[in-house]
Amino acid sequence: MATTHALVGLAIAAVVSLVAPEFGMIAAAAGIAGGVFPDLDLYAGHRRTLHFPVYYAVATVPAVAVALLAPGTWTVGAAGVPSVAA
């Protein structure tokens, strides 16, 4: 599933690249990181620790709001990681 999650992250990054090309690379990196992160617990209680989507959704809302209000490399990257993991 890590590859599927990473591909979803890249798909979101592709949309970001169309809207704001200057953030394409950071969105891609954040998308891959956010897509792979939930599967890091694969061999130890998978879907009970890192794969619980509610926590990522709670982190996504304020991160996306900050990225929309103050777009920058760090804010767009921070918004990308939890939104893909959710």
Backbone as XML, in Angstrom:
<?xml version="1.0"?>
<chain id="A" units="angstrom">
  <residue number="1" name="MET">
    <atom name="N" x="0.808" y="-1.203" z="0.000"/>
    <atom name="CA" x="0.000" y="0.000" z="0.000"/>
    <atom name="C" x="0.848" y="1.264" z="0.000"/>
  </residue>
  <residue number="2" name="ALA">
    <atom name="N" x="2.073" y="1.167" z="0.435"/>
    <atom name="CA" x="2.910" y="2.369" z="0.485"/>
    <atom name="C" x="3.060" y="2.979" z="-0.897"/>
  </residue>
  <residue number="3" name="THR">
    <atom name="N" x="3.179" y="2.129" z="-1.917"/>
    <atom name="CA" x="3.313" y="2.682" z="-3.267"/>
    <atom name="C" x="2.025" y="3.357" z="-3.717"/>
  </residue>
  <residue number="4" name="THR">
    <atom name="N" x="0.886" y="2.787" z="-3.366"/>
    <atom name="CA" x="-0.392" y="3.408" z="-3.721"/>
    <atom name="C" x="-0.550" y="4.742" z="-3.019"/>
  </residue>
  <residue number="5" name="HIS">
    <atom name="N" x="-0.230" y="4.785" z="-1.740"/>
    <atom name="CA" x="-0.322" y="6.046" z="-1.003"/>
    <atom name="C" x="0.621" y="7.088" z="-1.593"/>
  </residue>
  <residue number="6" name="ALA">
    <atom name="N" x="1.821" y="6.682" z="-1.952"/>
    <atom name="CA" x="2.786" y="7.620" z="-2.537"/>
    <atom name="C" x="2.294" y="8.137" z="-3.884"/>
  </residue>
  <residue number="7" name="LEU">
    <atom name="N" x="1.660" y="7.282" z="-4.675"/>
    <atom name="CA" x="1.114" y="7.728" z="-5.959"/>
    <atom name="C" x="-0.024" y="8.721" z="-5.770"/>
  </residue>
  <residue number="8" name="VAL">
    <atom name="N" x="-0.836" y="8.524" z="-4.761"/>
    <atom name="CA" x="-1.887" y="9.506" z="-4.463"/>
    <atom name="C" x="-1.251" y="10.834" z="-4.078"/>
  </residue>
  <residue number="9" name="GLY">
    <atom name="N" x="-0.185" y="10.776" z="-3.303"/>
    <atom name="CA" x="0.538" y="11.996" z="-2.947"/>
    <atom name="C" x="1.074" y="12.710" z="-4.167"/>
  </residue>
  <residue number="10" name="LEU">
    <atom name="N" x="1.601" y="11.955" z="-5.125"/>
    <atom name="CA" x="2.098" y="12.561" z="-6.355"/>
    <atom name="C" x="0.959" y="13.119" z="-7.205"/>
  </residue>
  <residue number="11" name="ALA">
    <atom name="N" x="-0.193" y="12.475" z="-7.178"/>
    <atom name="CA" x="-1.344" y="13.000" z="-7.918"/>
    <atom name="C" x="-1.788" y="14.345" z="-7.345"/>
  </residue>
  <residue number="12" name="ILE">
    <atom name="N" x="-1.801" y="14.444" z="-6.031"/>
    <atom name="CA" x="-2.140" y="15.723" z="-5.401"/>
    <atom name="C" x="-1.081" y="16.766" z="-5.738"/>
  </residue>
  <residue number="13" name="ALA">
    <atom name="N" x="0.180" y="16.360" z="-5.754"/>
    <atom name="CA" x="1.266" y="17.279" z="-6.107"/>
    <atom name="C" x="1.136" y="17.755" z="-7.548"/>
  </residue>
  <residue number="14" name="ALA">
    <atom name="N" x="0.643" y="16.906" z="-8.433"/>
    <atom name="CA" x="0.444" y="17.311" z="-9.824"/>
    <atom name="C" x="-0.586" y="18.428" z="-9.925"/>
  </residue>
  <residue number="15" name="VAL">
    <atom name="N" x="-1.639" y="18.331" z="-9.137"/>
    <atom name="CA" x="-2.650" y="19.396" z="-9.124"/>
    <atom name="C" x="-2.060" y="20.679" z="-8.553"/>
  </residue>
  <residue number="16" name="VAL">
    <atom name="N" x="-1.293" y="20.550" z="-7.484"/>
    <atom name="CA" x="-0.633" y="21.720" z="-6.897"/>
    <atom name="C" x="0.293" y="22.360" z="-7.924"/>
  </residue>
  <residue number="17" name="SER">
    <atom name="N" x="0.999" y="21.552" z="-8.705"/>
    <atom name="CA" x="1.918" y="22.076" z="-9.719"/>
    <atom name="C" x="1.192" y="22.859" z="-10.802"/>
  </residue>
  <residue number="18" name="LEU">
    <atom name="N" x="-0.025" y="22.458" z="-11.104"/>
    <atom name="CA" x="-0.804" y="23.200" z="-12.099"/>
    <atom name="C" x="-1.235" y="24.560" z="-11.571"/>
  </residue>
  <residue number="19" name="VAL">
    <atom name="N" x="-1.582" y="24.605" z="-10.297"/>
    <atom name="CA" x="-2.059" y="25.850" z="-9.685"/>
    <atom name="C" x="-0.902" y="26.755" z="-9.293"/>
  </residue>
  <residue number="20" name="ALA">
    <atom name="N" x="0.120" y="26.186" z="-8.691"/>
    <atom name="CA" x="1.277" y="26.957" z="-8.211"/>
    <atom name="C" x="2.553" y="26.172" z="-8.517"/>
  </residue>
  <residue number="21" name="PRO">
    <atom name="N" x="3.100" y="26.336" z="-9.721"/>
    <atom name="CA" x="4.257" y="25.535" z="-10.127"/>
    <atom name="C" x="5.474" y="25.668" z="-9.215"/>
  </residue>
  <residue number="22" name="GLU">
    <atom name="N" x="5.610" y="26.793" z="-8.550"/>
    <atom name="CA" x="6.773" y="26.981" z="-7.677"/>
    <atom name="C" x="6.755" y="26.049" z="-6.468"/>
  </residue>
  <residue number="23" name="PHE">
    <atom name="N" x="5.601" y="25.474" z="-6.158"/>
    <atom name="CA" x="5.486" y="24.563" z="-5.020"/>
    <atom name="C" x="5.383" y="23.098" z="-5.448"/>
  </residue>
  <residue number="24" name="GLY">
    <atom name="N" x="5.595" y="22.820" z="-6.714"/>
    <atom name="CA" x="5.450" y="21.457" z="-7.226"/>
    <atom name="C" x="6.392" y="20.451" z="-6.587"/>
  </residue>
  <residue number="25" name="MET">
    <atom name="N" x="7.665" y="20.806" z="-6.472"/>
    <atom name="CA" x="8.642" y="19.859" z="-5.919"/>
    <atom name="C" x="8.408" y="19.598" z="-4.433"/>
  </residue>
  <residue number="26" name="ILE">
    <atom name="N" x="8.133" y="20.640" z="-3.673"/>
    <atom name="CA" x="7.899" y="20.430" z="-2.239"/>
    <atom name="C" x="6.596" y="19.665" z="-2.021"/>
  </residue>
  <residue number="27" name="ALA">
    <atom name="N" x="5.592" y="19.919" z="-2.865"/>
    <atom name="CA" x="4.341" y="19.168" z="-2.753"/>
    <atom name="C" x="4.572" y="17.695" z="-3.087"/>
  </residue>
  <residue number="28" name="ALA">
    <atom name="N" x="5.412" y="17.420" z="-4.079"/>
    <atom name="CA" x="5.722" y="16.031" z="-4.426"/>
    <atom name="C" x="6.466" y="15.333" z="-3.290"/>
  </residue>
  <residue number="29" name="ALA">
    <atom name="N" x="7.453" y="16.006" z="-2.727"/>
    <atom name="CA" x="8.205" y="15.417" z="-1.609"/>
    <atom name="C" x="7.298" y="15.177" z="-0.407"/>
  </residue>
  <residue number="30" name="ALA">
    <atom name="N" x="6.446" y="16.148" z="-0.105"/>
    <atom name="CA" x="5.522" y="15.998" z="1.024"/>
    <atom name="C" x="4.498" y="14.907" z="0.744"/>
  </residue>
  <residue number="31" name="GLY">
    <atom name="N" x="4.046" y="14.818" z="-0.486"/>
    <atom name="CA" x="3.087" y="13.779" z="-0.851"/>
    <atom name="C" x="3.656" y="12.382" z="-0.711"/>
  </residue>
  <residue number="32" name="ILE">
    <atom name="N" x="4.896" y="12.217" z="-1.143"/>
    <atom name="CA" x="5.543" y="10.908" z="-1.000"/>
    <atom name="C" x="5.760" y="10.585" z="0.478"/>
  </residue>
  <residue number="33" name="ALA">
    <atom name="N" x="6.259" y="11.557" z="1.223"/>
    <atom name="CA" x="6.488" y="11.327" z="2.660"/>
    <atom name="C" x="5.182" y="11.020" z="3.380"/>
  </residue>
  <residue number="34" name="GLY">
    <atom name="N" x="4.155" y="11.789" z="3.083"/>
    <atom name="CA" x="2.856" y="11.560" z="3.720"/>
    <atom name="C" x="2.207" y="10.264" z="3.283"/>
  </residue>
  <residue number="35" name="GLY">
    <atom name="N" x="2.504" y="9.823" z="2.076"/>
    <atom name="CA" x="1.950" y="8.569" z="1.598"/>
    <atom name="C" x="2.627" y="7.347" z="2.181"/>
  </residue>
  <residue number="36" name="VAL">
    <atom name="N" x="3.918" y="7.448" z="2.437"/>
    <atom name="CA" x="4.669" y="6.307" z="2.960"/>
    <atom name="C" x="4.577" y="6.225" z="4.484"/>
  </residue>
  <residue number="37" name="PHE">
    <atom name="N" x="4.487" y="7.346" z="5.159"/>
    <atom name="CA" x="4.520" y="7.376" z="6.624"/>
    <atom name="C" x="3.508" y="6.451" z="7.304"/>
  </residue>
  <residue number="38" name="PRO">
    <atom name="N" x="2.228" y="6.413" z="6.878"/>
    <atom name="CA" x="1.273" y="5.547" z="7.592"/>
    <atom name="C" x="1.614" y="4.064" z="7.532"/>
  </residue>
  <residue number="39" name="ASP">
    <atom name="N" x="2.426" y="3.658" z="6.574"/>
    <atom name="CA" x="2.768" y="2.242" z="6.457"/>
    <atom name="C" x="4.075" y="1.873" z="7.140"/>
  </residue>
  <residue number="40" name="LEU">
    <atom name="N" x="4.683" y="2.797" z="7.855"/>
    <atom name="CA" x="5.929" y="2.484" z="8.555"/>
    <atom name="C" x="5.717" y="1.499" z="9.703"/>
  </residue>
  <residue number="41" name="ASP">
    <atom name="N" x="4.493" y="1.394" z="10.186"/>
    <atom name="CA" x="4.197" y="0.461" z="11.278"/>
    <atom name="C" x="3.687" y="-0.884" z="10.758"/>
  </residue>
  <residue number="42" name="LEU">
    <atom name="N" x="3.972" y="-1.181" z="9.530"/>
    <atom name="CA" x="3.432" y="-2.368" z="8.870"/>
    <atom name="C" x="3.677" y="-3.660" z="9.644"/>
  </residue>
  <residue number="43" name="TYR">
    <atom name="N" x="4.821" y="-3.769" z="10.287"/>
    <atom name="CA" x="5.152" y="-5.012" z="10.983"/>
    <atom name="C" x="4.872" y="-4.959" z="12.481"/>
  </residue>
  <residue number="44" name="ALA">
    <atom name="N" x="4.260" y="-3.892" z="12.948"/>
    <atom name="CA" x="3.989" y="-3.773" z="14.385"/>
    <atom name="C" x="2.633" y="-3.114" z="14.615"/>
  </residue>
  <residue number="45" name="GLY">
    <atom name="N" x="1.579" y="-3.874" z="14.550"/>
    <atom name="CA" x="0.256" y="-3.336" z="14.846"/>
    <atom name="C" x="-0.288" y="-2.423" z="13.770"/>
  </residue>
  <residue number="46" name="HIS">
    <atom name="N" x="-0.067" y="-2.790" z="12.515"/>
    <atom name="CA" x="-0.529" y="-1.957" z="11.406"/>
    <atom name="C" x="-2.021" y="-1.671" z="11.524"/>
  </residue>
  <residue number="47" name="ARG">
    <atom name="N" x="-2.389" y="-0.468" z="11.187"/>
    <atom name="CA" x="-3.757" y="0.058" z="11.242"/>
    <atom name="C" x="-4.235" y="0.303" z="12.674"/>
  </residue>
  <residue number="48" name="ARG">
    <atom name="N" x="-3.371" y="0.161" z="13.627"/>
    <atom name="CA" x="-3.748" y="0.508" z="14.984"/>
    <atom name="C" x="-2.950" y="1.693" z="15.492"/>
  </residue>
  <residue number="49" name="THR">
    <atom name="N" x="-1.896" y="2.035" z="14.807"/>
    <atom name="CA" x="-1.074" y="3.146" z="15.288"/>
    <atom name="C" x="-1.018" y="4.256" z="14.249"/>
  </residue>
  <residue number="50" name="LEU">
    <atom name="N" x="-0.151" y="4.146" z="13.277"/>
    <atom name="CA" x="0.052" y="5.228" z="12.316"/>
    <atom name="C" x="-1.029" y="5.308" z="11.246"/>
  </residue>
  <residue number="51" name="HIS">
    <atom name="N" x="-1.788" y="4.261" z="11.053"/>
    <atom name="CA" x="-2.742" y="4.224" z="9.956"/>
    <atom name="C" x="-4.145" y="4.663" z="10.382"/>
  </residue>
  <residue number="52" name="PHE">
    <atom name="N" x="-4.258" y="5.337" z="11.494"/>
    <atom name="CA" x="-5.558" y="5.792" z="11.975"/>
    <atom name="C" x="-5.814" y="7.182" z="11.399"/>
  </residue>
  <residue number="53" name="PRO">
    <atom name="N" x="-6.722" y="7.326" z="10.429"/>
    <atom name="CA" x="-6.842" y="8.565" z="9.654"/>
    <atom name="C" x="-7.388" y="9.778" z="10.398"/>
  </residue>
  <residue number="54" name="VAL">
    <atom name="N" x="-8.051" y="9.602" z="11.516"/>
    <atom name="CA" x="-8.654" y="10.747" z="12.201"/>
    <atom name="C" x="-7.599" y="11.750" z="12.648"/>
  </residue>
  <residue number="55" name="TYR">
    <atom name="N" x="-6.484" y="11.256" z="13.159"/>
    <atom name="CA" x="-5.443" y="12.164" z="13.636"/>
    <atom name="C" x="-4.860" y="12.995" z="12.506"/>
  </residue>
  <residue number="56" name="TYR">
    <atom name="N" x="-4.695" y="12.403" z="11.342"/>
    <atom name="CA" x="-4.149" y="13.140" z="10.204"/>
    <atom name="C" x="-5.136" y="14.196" z="9.716"/>
  </residue>
  <residue number="57" name="ALA">
    <atom name="N" x="-6.419" y="13.880" z="9.741"/>
    <atom name="CA" x="-7.420" y="14.857" z="9.324"/>
    <atom name="C" x="-7.430" y="16.064" z="10.257"/>
  </residue>
  <residue number="58" name="VAL">
    <atom name="N" x="-7.246" y="15.825" z="11.541"/>
    <atom name="CA" x="-7.184" y="16.931" z="12.507"/>
    <atom name="C" x="-5.970" y="17.813" z="12.230"/>
  </residue>
  <residue number="59" name="ALA">
    <atom name="N" x="-4.870" y="17.232" z="11.818"/>
    <atom name="CA" x="-3.666" y="18.007" z="11.498"/>
    <atom name="C" x="-3.775" y="18.701" z="10.145"/>
  </residue>
  <residue number="60" name="THR">
    <atom name="N" x="-4.547" y="18.126" z="9.236"/>
    <atom name="CA" x="-4.648" y="18.670" z="7.887"/>
    <atom name="C" x="-5.361" y="20.009" z="7.846"/>
  </residue>
  <residue number="61" name="VAL">
    <atom name="N" x="-6.460" y="20.147" z="8.551"/>
    <atom name="CA" x="-7.275" y="21.368" z="8.468"/>
    <atom name="C" x="-6.474" y="22.619" z="8.820"/>
  </residue>
  <residue number="62" name="PRO">
    <atom name="N" x="-5.820" y="22.694" z="9.970"/>
    <atom name="CA" x="-5.050" y="23.911" z="10.243"/>
    <atom name="C" x="-3.834" y="24.063" z="9.330"/>
  </residue>
  <residue number="63" name="ALA">
    <atom name="N" x="-3.212" y="22.958" z="8.926"/>
    <atom name="CA" x="-2.036" y="23.055" z="8.053"/>
    <atom name="C" x="-2.406" y="23.610" z="6.683"/>
  </residue>
  <residue number="64" name="VAL">
    <atom name="N" x="-3.522" y="23.174" z="6.130"/>
    <atom name="CA" x="-3.975" y="23.698" z="4.838"/>
    <atom name="C" x="-4.398" y="25.155" z="4.978"/>
  </residue>
  <residue number="65" name="ALA">
    <atom name="N" x="-5.051" y="25.501" z="6.071"/>
    <atom name="CA" x="-5.449" y="26.897" z="6.289"/>
    <atom name="C" x="-4.230" y="27.810" z="6.333"/>
  </residue>
  <residue number="66" name="VAL">
    <atom name="N" x="-3.201" y="27.392" z="7.039"/>
    <atom name="CA" x="-1.973" y="28.201" z="7.112"/>
    <atom name="C" x="-1.322" y="28.296" z="5.738"/>
  </residue>
  <residue number="67" name="ALA">
    <atom name="N" x="-1.301" y="27.201" z="4.989"/>
    <atom name="CA" x="-0.695" y="27.214" z="3.653"/>
    <atom name="C" x="-1.455" y="28.128" z="2.700"/>
  </residue>
  <residue number="68" name="LEU">
    <atom name="N" x="-2.767" y="28.196" z="2.846"/>
    <atom name="CA" x="-3.556" y="29.092" z="1.994"/>
    <atom name="C" x="-3.366" y="30.553" z="2.379"/>
  </residue>
  <residue number="69" name="LEU">
    <atom name="N" x="-3.234" y="30.819" z="3.674"/>
    <atom name="CA" x="-3.066" y="32.200" z="4.137"/>
    <atom name="C" x="-1.645" y="32.717" z="3.943"/>
  </residue>
  <residue number="70" name="ALA">
    <atom name="N" x="-0.662" y="31.845" z="4.090"/>
    <atom name="CA" x="0.742" y="32.248" z="3.962"/>
    <atom name="C" x="1.496" y="31.191" z="3.157"/>
  </residue>
  <residue number="71" name="PRO">
    <atom name="N" x="1.278" y="31.155" z="1.832"/>
    <atom name="CA" x="1.929" y="30.120" z="1.040"/>
    <atom name="C" x="3.443" y="30.282" z="1.017"/>
  </residue>
  <residue number="72" name="GLY">
    <atom name="N" x="4.106" y="29.215" z="1.315"/>
    <atom name="CA" x="5.563" y="29.181" z="1.322"/>
    <atom name="C" x="6.015" y="27.738" z="1.276"/>
  </residue>
  <residue number="73" name="THR">
    <atom name="N" x="7.286" y="27.529" z="1.094"/>
    <atom name="CA" x="7.806" y="26.169" z="0.987"/>
    <atom name="C" x="7.472" y="25.336" z="2.214"/>
  </residue>
  <residue number="74" name="TRP">
    <atom name="N" x="7.702" y="25.884" z="3.381"/>
    <atom name="CA" x="7.456" y="25.131" z="4.622"/>
    <atom name="C" x="5.969" y="24.905" z="4.868"/>
  </residue>
  <residue number="75" name="THR">
    <atom name="N" x="5.143" y="25.910" z="4.606"/>
    <atom name="CA" x="3.713" y="25.753" z="4.894"/>
    <atom name="C" x="3.046" y="24.793" z="3.913"/>
  </residue>
  <residue number="76" name="VAL">
    <atom name="N" x="3.416" y="24.870" z="2.636"/>
    <atom name="CA" x="2.846" y="23.943" z="1.655"/>
    <atom name="C" x="3.315" y="22.519" z="1.943"/>
  </residue>
  <residue number="77" name="GLY">
    <atom name="N" x="4.577" y="22.359" z="2.279"/>
    <atom name="CA" x="5.085" y="21.033" z="2.629"/>
    <atom name="C" x="4.413" y="20.466" z="3.864"/>
  </residue>
  <residue number="78" name="ALA">
    <atom name="N" x="4.221" y="21.309" z="4.858"/>
    <atom name="CA" x="3.564" y="20.859" z="6.093"/>
    <atom name="C" x="2.112" y="20.497" z="5.845"/>
  </residue>
  <residue number="79" name="ALA">
    <atom name="N" x="1.466" y="21.187" z="4.932"/>
    <atom name="CA" x="0.072" y="20.867" z="4.617"/>
    <atom name="C" x="-0.027" y="19.581" z="3.806"/>
  </residue>
  <residue number="80" name="GLY">
    <atom name="N" x="0.980" y="19.285" z="3.022"/>
    <atom name="CA" x="0.935" y="18.099" z="2.174"/>
    <atom name="C" x="1.100" y="16.795" z="2.909"/>
  </residue>
  <residue number="81" name="VAL">
    <atom name="N" x="1.925" y="16.761" z="3.908"/>
    <atom name="CA" x="2.214" y="15.499" z="4.597"/>
    <atom name="C" x="0.984" y="14.915" z="5.284"/>
  </residue>
  <residue number="82" name="PRO">
    <atom name="N" x="0.290" y="15.644" z="6.167"/>
    <atom name="CA" x="-0.851" y="15.003" z="6.833"/>
    <atom name="C" x="-2.049" y="14.802" z="5.924"/>
  </residue>
  <residue number="83" name="SER">
    <atom name="N" x="-2.209" y="15.630" z="4.899"/>
    <atom name="CA" x="-3.382" y="15.482" z="4.051"/>
    <atom name="C" x="-3.310" y="14.218" z="3.211"/>
  </residue>
  <residue number="84" name="VAL">
    <atom name="N" x="-2.126" y="13.811" z="2.808"/>
    <atom name="CA" x="-1.977" y="12.570" z="2.055"/>
    <atom name="C" x="-2.100" y="11.375" z="2.975"/>
  </residue>
  <residue number="85" name="ALA">
    <atom name="N" x="-1.593" y="11.494" z="4.182"/>
    <atom name="CA" x="-1.653" y="10.385" z="5.127"/>
    <atom name="C" x="-3.086" y="10.083" z="5.532"/>
  </residue>
  <residue number="86" name="ALA">
    <atom name="N" x="-3.934" y="11.083" z="5.499"/>
    <atom name="CA" x="-5.331" y="10.864" z="5.877"/>
    <atom name="C" x="-6.000" y="10.095" z="4.818"/>
  </residue>
</chain>
